[in-house]
């Protein structure tokens, strides 16, 4: 674990976002330390997915700063941000349904120009996600939800990112695949990639995260080490109790 | 007498030409979900650039083709950069309207530069025919087939094996996800527009050589045929567009063989309507995809309508009512009569396109139905003109609604395509149904307007008649929009799925809107017929449909007062400034472009 003295990899500070008249974020500040898994928890319409879009440059904040590795991301286009080393696993996977699994994974390396190394990385993905080996020439749209999630993760890794942002990576998956995905996130992280994930399923997310933030209608109401938040009665009440703790 | 083999060869050759247009449309639709109505204009530009190259620069054939491709691609890039890219975050209807505006501007520019008279575009190949089986084939046929096949191959290689080709495919399947892979979507758009324009331009050149003649009417025809072929093949599906084009070429060619040349287009549009009704995703639809963003409320520009105080409206209505009593010229009355007639059409369209969100591009057909009904009833059955006009309105309401009803299940741009096709079909039926409509000769000697036995001959009486009818229709429509019916209409426009979930029957409400709108348009057409005393199948054409749409957008979609203000502005202002007729269409196109870009909600705001 890196020390707190080190500069964070990603830092959002005092971000205010609007959709027309409606304010989505109120002075949002989040940091992702190098090598960490950071999780953003929150219910529906809390502004979680918009946070992802801010990082990726898909939505522009009205004010505030987004720093990645010491440089501002504000004003950059999404492709430029991707080139800086941020990859994404979008909500509901968003694979290129009519392209083959192989083409989907290689699309992840779109920003790279080193063909040889890309081919090696493709082989590496197949060891990391062995199931995809037999599926390479299949249409991505024909895979099951869990398999699609594997493709989406492999695709994100292909750009050799320093940070992967994931929007609800376990949503809609069978319990078996949920465990598998969490395990993979841990593996990816151990190879040095930082992870910022948005999740509704707090108990699962807090299992693997180092730090976590709780977002409520656009404001951070709680933050800290995942371990402590897990036992925090407020998080328990809001997310872990009742029906949420499936 | 040509053999069947000849018709087959001809169908395949023409199909190849359509394919060059349709493939471009499919590429653009794939990446931007946009039906590019300017595609035919690029084809037109290609034909004229080809003419310049062949006739004035005397370039050899290979150079001519390259020259045309490059120049057309340049036009495509300019359209993408300045016409469409600024609209990226605009409402969904904006780019569609922009391409319509661009096509008007391009067509008119070509017409102003080269005059509307047809020009001969000589084929640069020897005029010989080879015998094969029972048919013949010439070098130009082979060239067209060769260009078609090699373009398809090149495109396949590009999409399958190049990085930019992958980007195009990825962006066409999921634009946002492609951006998150680092794909520069602007560059993809540019590429696609450049390729589409190059193919379209070459297609125009080849067609010009094939028929030995080019004229400015080619543009709309090419857009229509390309759209038909593309939709038949499945919008956005590139191989589908090729097969759809060949199919269209064959259907047309065989149709001509059996029924004659004037049926050619009828078959094209019937094929389109049949495919839209039976398989709206085309014959070779690619996998269903989720719409990228929720569609709620994104169709027309949301805005707060400009409030006009009641007394101001009353004063304006009264002022126009007493206008003929003042010493105004005959010319002004004439102009305003035209404005009132257009105003009725705009009322109809603002209800259909604005209030319930079905952007019709074939609204002139409703005029034609009303006009022919009223003219024929008064002429052949001696029915009083006043009554005949009402009958025209009713016929337009009934027939218009029945004709459009198969497309009720369609959404968004598809509605526009279907209405465009239905409009063309109406005009083609009028042309071909000679026993009733007198075909290409048209109907002459239509009795003048009259009411209760009194002929309305003086300009003032015609003015009052048209004005009164329009005001009554406007009042009725305002009442309608204020009622719960109007609310239901708007609910369907803003989110048809939610509206259905609340128990609104989409078909019933769409029918009601088209019945009311059809009536208003039919009345307008009926009055026009008696005013003009002569009509034919071209009196009410697509240009008028587009003019009406521009009026409605200028006034603010769904806005009753806006529709009339828009009509007065677009008919009156060009008259006031004495702008020559040939520049008017150009101005309408520019107005449409500027509106879409800078004031999509129109002058008075959408309702």
HADDOCK unambig.tbl for C-alpha pairs under 7 A between the chains (distance, minus, plus):
assign (segid A and resid 78 and name CA) (segid B and resid 179 and name CA) 6.08 0.50 0.50
assign (segid A and resid 78 and name CA) (segid B and resid 180 and name CA) 6.32 0.50 0.50
assign (segid A and resid 78 and name CA) (segid B and resid 182 and name CA) 6.71 0.50 0.50
assign (segid A and resid 79 and name CA) (segid B and resid 179 and name CA) 5.83 0.50 0.50
assign (segid A and resid 79 and name CA) (segid B and resid 180 and name CA) 6.52 0.50 0.50
assign (segid A and resid 79 and name CA) (segid B and resid 182 and name CA) 3.77 0.50 0.50
assign (segid A and resid 79 and name CA) (segid B and resid 183 and name CA) 5.79 0.50 0.50
assign (segid A and resid 79 and name CA) (segid B and resid 184 and name CA) 5.94 0.50 0.50
assign (segid A and resid 80 and name CA) (segid B and resid 182 and name CA) 6.93 0.50 0.50
assign (segid A and resid 82 and name CA) (segid B and resid 180 and name CA) 6.59 0.50 0.50
assign (segid A and resid 82 and name CA) (segid B and resid 181 and name CA) 6.75 0.50 0.50
assign (segid A and resid 82 and name CA) (segid B and resid 182 and name CA) 5.42 0.50 0.50
assign (segid A and resid 83 and name CA) (segid B and resid 182 and name CA) 6.71 0.50 0.50
assign (segid A and resid 88 and name CA) (segid B and resid 180 and name CA) 6.56 0.50 0.50
assign (segid A and resid 94 and name CA) (segid B and resid 177 and name CA) 6.17 0.50 0.50
assign (segid A and resid 96 and name CA) (segid B and resid 170 and name CA) 5.99 0.50 0.50
assign (segid A and resid 96 and name CA) (segid B and resid 173 and name CA) 5.60 0.50 0.50
assign (segid A and resid 96 and name CA) (segid B and resid 174 and name CA) 6.26 0.50 0.50
assign (segid A and resid 97 and name CA) (segid B and resid 173 and name CA) 6.88 0.50 0.50
assign (segid A and resid 107 and name CA) (segid B and resid 181 and name CA) 6.61 0.50 0.50
assign (segid A and resid 108 and name CA) (segid B and resid 181 and name CA) 5.49 0.50 0.50
assign (segid A and resid 110 and name CA) (segid B and resid 181 and name CA) 6.28 0.50 0.50
assign (segid A and resid 110 and name CA) (segid B and resid 182 and name CA) 6.41 0.50 0.50
assign (segid A and resid 111 and name CA) (segid B and resid 182 and name CA) 5.84 0.50 0.50
